[in-house]
């Protein structure tokens, strides 16, 4: 099973309809203030990210697994000065 996202589309925002296999997850650390993102790990190794306040109506950004892992590693290591 694949996400249905063609390789050339992965850099633009895709709609929820283009990600029928996505199982969206929000961090348990997230509050209800609307300032959160949801992540879906797609079967073909891509990672989709969307803004929760769009309630599934906004675009999702698509990343390769190694791009997402680099981002998460940067957050954990304080690379973005958010600590």
C-alpha positions, 0 to 999 in steps of 0.5 A: 500500500502506498500513500498515493503521493507521487514523488514530484508532489511531495514538496507541495502541500497535499490535501487530506483526500490525497492521503487516504491511508494517513493515520494522524497523531498529535503529541500527548504533550499538546494542549488544546490551544490550537498551536499543534501539528499532527504527524502521519507516518505513511506506508511508503516511508514518507512522513506527512505533517499538518496543522491541527487548527485546520481540522483536516482541511488544510494542506499537509507537507510531505517529507522523506523519513530521513528529513523528518528524523533530522528535524526531530534530532535538531529539536531534541538537540536544541538546534532551533533555540526553543529551550 
